[in-house]
Amino acid sequence: MKITSAFSTALQGIRRGMEGLDRNAAQLASAEQMRGEASPVQPLVDSKVSRLQVEASAKVMQRIDEAIGSLFDDKA
């Protein structure tokens, strides 16, 4: 896998996770939630999943950064 491909995939994972967090926050803050007409369970579970997606994607980016650093160290 190319570095740019892995970086793009990680960035996309972060972006999707953040979009999920925004969507879940909107669901939790909705009028239905305020009136008690909807259960908060699913948006809360989905928020946890989105958070884990962002964290995992960030770790991929960190590993890419470390790999690039190692390559530069080897060339020096």
C-alpha positions as CSV (number, residue, x, y, z in Angstrom):
1,M,0.0,0.0,0.0
2,K,1.3,3.4,-0.9
3,I,1.8,6.0,1.9
4,T,-0.5,8.5,0.2
5,S,-3.2,5.8,-0.1
6,A,-2.9,4.9,3.6
7,F,-2.9,8.6,4.5
8,S,-6.0,9.3,2.4
9,T,-7.8,6.3,4.0
10,A,-6.9,7.5,7.5
11,L,-8.0,11.0,6.7
12,Q,-11.3,9.8,5.3
13,G,-11.8,7.7,8.5
14,I,-11.3,10.7,10.6
15,R,-13.7,12.8,8.5
16,R,-16.4,10.1,8.6
17,G,-16.0,9.7,12.3
18,M,-16.3,13.4,12.9
19,E,-19.4,13.6,10.6
20,G,-20.9,10.7,12.7
21,L,-20.3,12.6,15.9
22,D,-21.9,15.7,14.5
23,R,-24.9,13.7,13.3
24,N,-25.3,12.0,16.7
25,A,-25.0,15.3,18.6
26,A,-27.7,16.7,16.5
27,Q,-29.9,13.7,17.2
28,L,-29.3,14.0,20.9
29,A,-30.1,17.8,20.8
30,S,-33.2,17.3,18.7
31,A,-36.7,18.4,19.7
32,E,-37.8,14.8,20.1
33,Q,-35.1,14.2,22.7
34,M,-36.0,17.4,24.6
35,R,-39.7,16.2,24.8
36,G,-38.6,12.7,25.8
37,E,-40.1,11.2,22.6
38,A,-36.9,9.4,21.4
39,S,-34.5,7.2,23.2
40,P,-31.0,8.6,23.5
41,V,-29.4,5.1,23.5
42,Q,-28.7,4.6,19.8
43,P,-27.2,8.1,19.3
44,L,-25.0,7.5,22.3
45,V,-23.8,4.1,21.1
46,D,-23.2,5.5,17.6
47,S,-21.2,8.4,19.1
48,K,-18.9,5.8,20.8
49,V,-18.4,4.0,17.5
50,S,-17.6,7.3,15.7
51,R,-15.2,8.2,18.4
52,L,-13.4,4.9,18.1
53,Q,-13.2,5.4,14.3
54,V,-11.6,8.7,14.8
55,E,-9.1,7.3,17.3
56,A,-8.2,4.3,15.1
57,S,-7.7,6.5,12.1
58,A,-5.5,8.9,14.1
59,K,-3.4,6.0,15.1
60,V,-3.0,5.0,11.5
61,M,-1.8,8.5,10.7
62,Q,0.6,8.4,13.6
63,R,2.1,5.1,12.3
64,I,2.5,6.6,8.8
65,D,4.3,9.6,10.4
66,E,6.6,7.2,12.3
67,A,7.3,5.2,9.1
68,I,8.2,8.3,7.1
69,G,10.4,9.5,10.0
70,S,12.2,6.1,10.0
71,L,12.7,6.2,6.2
72,F,14.3,9.7,6.5
73,D,16.5,8.5,9.4
74,D,17.7,5.6,7.4
75,K,18.6,7.8,4.5
76,A,20.6,10.3,6.7
